[in-house]
């Protein structure tokens, strides 16, 4: 997934326990999967960001993946709409955010078509594992 969208090869010795940590500690987030005939064809990770300005939590969509054979068939849209419905149903949630590679224009168009706006924020980081 990261290789395809970001040109990054992930370290399996970090990713495997990282995924397991989400299942072991729901406070870290949760996964949403899309299935077709019992086969997982899409997934995404939801994590949390507390906003003191809003006294509520943003859900962050991360690690989006849709099998190449199922793209442009509504798989991501279904998962996205589920996230929006969860957010709208919970007064403790105030919105949904995600980040996308600047060069991934296809994903950007998908997110825009689903009602997401380009934020006025830029993302900065210090990645100690890069």
N, C-alpha and C positions, 0 to 999 in steps of 0.2 A: 504494500500500500504506500508506504513512505517513499519507496524507490520510484514508483510510478508517478506520484504527484509532486514529490519534492527532490527527487534524485538522491535520496539518502538511504543507505543500507543500515538497518537497525541491528543492534546487538541483541541476539536472542537471549543471552544470559541476563539481560536487563528487562527485556520486554515480557518474557514469560512470567517472572515474579511480579512485574508491574501490573499485568492483567490480573493475576491471582489476587493481588492486594486490593483491587476494586471489589472483587467478590467477597473477600474476607472482611473488608471495612466499608460498608455502605456509605459512610460519611465521606468517602473519597469520590463517590459517584456511582453510576450504574450504566449498564449497556442496554441498548435497544437493538433488536435484530429483526430483520424481515425474512420471512420464509416463503418459499414456493414449493408446494407439495412436500413439506417436511425438510426441505433443504435450505440452509441459511444462504441467502443471496445478497444480504446487505447488513451492515451493522454501523453503529456509532456509539461513542462514549459520551455520557453527560457528566460534567463536573460542576462544581458550585463556586460562585463568587459572591461574597457578602458585600452589600453596598450600604455603607453607613448613611450616605446621602438620602437613600430611599427607604432605609430600615426594612430592607427586603433582599432577596437573593436572586441573582441572575443564574440561569442555567447556561453553561457553555457546551456547545456541540463540538466534539473533537473526534479525531480518528475515524473519519467517515470513510466507509468502503462500500462499494456496490460492485458485485461481480460484473465483469465486462460484458457477459452475455445478457445481462438484465438492465443495462444502463438505458436511459431514455424511455423507460417503461413504467415510471411512476414509483419505483422502489424507494428512492431517496425522498420523494415527495410524501409518501405514506409515513415514513419515519419522522420526517420534519413536522408534518401535521400532527402526529402523535405528541411530539415534544411541545408544540404550541398548545394543544389541548390540555396537556398536563399543567403547563404554566398558567393558562387562563383559569383553570379550576382551583388554583391554590393561591390564596391571598398573600401568602408569604413569599411568593415569587413575583418578580417585577419585570422580567424580560428574558430574552434569549440572545446570546452572543456566539460568535464563532470567529475564527481567524482562517484566512485562506492565503495561499501563496500568491504573490503579486502577478505571477505569470500564468496562473491557472484561471484563464478567462472563462472557460466553460463552466467551472464551478461557480465563479462569480455571477455569471448570467443566471444560473439555476437559482442561487440564493436571492438575487434581485427579483426574479419571476415569482418567488414565493413570499414577497413582501418585505424582505430584509433590505435595510438601507446601509450604505457605506457609512461607517462611524466617523466622527470627526477626531477620533483618537488614533494615534499610531502606537504600535506595540514595540516596546524596547525590552531587552533582556540581557542578562548575563548568564550564559549557559556553562556551568562548571563541568558538564560531561561532554561537551562538544569536542 
